[in-house]
Amino acid sequence: MLLRARIALGMPAYVLQQADGVLGAAMGYDTSRPVWPAALASEWRQFELGVPGFAAHLAAYEKICEAHQPNEDHYYLGVIGVHPSLQGKGAGKALLDAFCARSHADPQSRGVYLDTCNPGSLQFYHNNGFELRGDGNLDATPLWCVYKRT
């Protein structure tokens, strides 16, 4: 659903695909934050209603992320991941670099902002030039917010 929304909105979305399927993806928003098409927004609302506690969890997550986001125009990387068979082989870096390159090419964007609750991912982002902007706890799980000027 998230990928369909990004594609429908013309937002940054990158997919690593092989003959046997999708092995990785990165997607987010550019400096604009467009409204989702009505059909996708309705589907998302139904999803939220179908998962007990999800709306409250999402609200807490958004509060942490909004508290640490940059005050300048930026891209937001909402989802990035690769199949375990590709981890440590440069696939995640390739997706991250492609997303950051798009931000860099956009004269309105000053960088890329993202968040993670995975300590290994935090180290990955740090190794790729991201700096910690702040953190918080989401249901007793740490959430780190990082930013890279592009």
PyMOL commands that set and color helices and strands:
alter all, ss='L'
color gray80, all
select helices_A, chain A and resi 2-9+38-50+54-68+84-86+91-105+119-127
alter helices_A, ss='H'
color red, helices_A
select strands_A, chain A and resi 13-18+21-29+75-82+111-116+131-138+141-149
alter strands_A, ss='S'
color yellow, strands_A
deselect
rebuild
show_as cartoon
